[in-house]
Amino acid sequence: MAALVAALAGDDPDAVAGAAASIFTTERMLDHARAAEDAGLALRRAGRSDDAQGWLIDARSRYDALGAARDVARVSDALDGAPPRRPGHGWDGLSPEDRAVAELVAAGLANRDIASELFMSKRTVEWHVSRLYTKLDAPNRVALARLVQEQSARA
């Protein structure tokens, strides 16, 4: 991974592709998918669309095998030449995972309990809660819980 990060920082598409290929010797499928996506995007930025397409197709199939639908959609957009999607703001910008975390925050669960309930790490829950604060303009957990309860009452 360190070689991939260094290659990305150096903006050398061949180094990115080489580093990505070396990651495939590990058993971490998500790292494989991310590395293939990085290589494809680096090659595309360098104007090497044919090389990029192979890497992006590989990334999409790896994300698909992992069930990572948002990643599949993002890479599919890249293959279609669409600009990257930006995360939305407000309720429409929430992912299904964000919504599940929000509901459990509103129910009064602590991050460790949410993590256990949703089979996530505590760190992932913290990340979702932080995103919820930003996307919903909630200054704290109590305000977030109130917003979720108000939204539920409207629905």
N, C-alpha and C positions, 0 to 999 in steps of 0.2 A: 504494500500500500504506500509506503514512503516513496518508492520509486515512481509510482503513479502520480502522487501529489507533486513531486519535484518536476516530473515531465509536464504536468498541467501548468505549473507555475512558469516553466520555461517556454510554454506555448510551442512545443516541438511535436507535431502530430505523429511522427514516426516513433519518437520516444514514448509518447502516450500509448500507442498501439503495442509497442514492445512490452511496456510495463503492464498493460492490460492482459496481454497473453501470459505473462508470468504469474498473474494472479489465478489463472485457471488451474494451476497445480494445487491450489488449496481446495478444501471441500465446502467453502462458504459460497453458496449459490448467489446470495444477494450481492456479495462483493463481485462475483463474476458479472452479474447483470450491470451493476453500476460501472464497472471498468469498461465493459463493452460499449455502454452508452457514452462514457467519456471519450473513448477512442473514436467512436463514430462522429461525435460532435466536433472533436478536434480536427479530424480529417475533413469534415464538411466545411469548417471555417477556413481550412487551407485550400479549399476549392477542389478537393478530391472526392467528389460526390460518389463515384462508383465504389471506391474503397469504403467510404463512410456507410453506404447502404448496407453492406454485408455485416458490419459491426452493429449497426442499429437493428437490423433484423434479428441478429443473435441476441441482442439485449432484450428486444421485445419478447422473443420466445422464452428467454430465461425468466423475465418478470411474469409472463403468463403462467409458466410452470409453478411459480411461487404464489400465484393468485393475487398478484399486486396490480389490481385493475387501474389505479391512477397512474402507475408507472407505465403500464402498457399503453394507456391513452396518450401520455406525454411523448413516448417514443414513437407511437403511431403518427402523432402530429409532426414530429421531427422528420419522419419518413415522407410525409406528405408536403413538407416544406412550410408548414404553418409556424407562425411565431410561437414561442413558449407561452403556455398558459400562466397567468398570474393568479395567485390566490385571491379569492374574492373577499369582500368585506361584508359583514352582517350575516344574517342567518343563512342566506343562499350560498355564502362562501364556506360553510362548514361541511367537512367530510362526514361520512357516517360514523367514523371513529370519534371525531370531535363531538358530534351530537351525543354519542353514547357516554363519553366522559362528562359532558355538560349535564346530562340527566342525573348521573351519579353524584356529581358535585352538588346539584340542587337537592338531592336526597340526603345530603349531609355526610357522605362517605369521605374518609381521608384518602389521600393519594395511594397509600399502600393497599387499602381495601379496594379501591377502584382498580388498581393493577391486578389484584387477585381475581376480582370479578370478571375483568375483560381479558385476562391472560396476557397482560402486557407487563413490561418492566415498570418499576416506579418512575424511572427516569423518562420513559415514554409518556407516562401519564403527566408528569410535570411539563413536558414539552407541549402536550395537547392543551393543558390548562393555560399555559403561557400564550399559546395561539388564540385560545378563546378570549382571553383578556384583550388582546389586540383586535381581533376580528369583531368583537361585540362592544368594544370601548368600555369594558368593565375594569374599574380601578382595583378591584379586589375580589376575593372569593365570595363574600356575602353579596356583593352587587351582581356577580355572575349568577349566583343561585336565584336571586330575585328576577333577573332577566329571563332565565330559563323558565321559571314558574309563570311569569307573565306571558311568555310565548306559548307555553303549554295551554294556558287558559284561553288564549285567542284561537287556538287550533281546534 
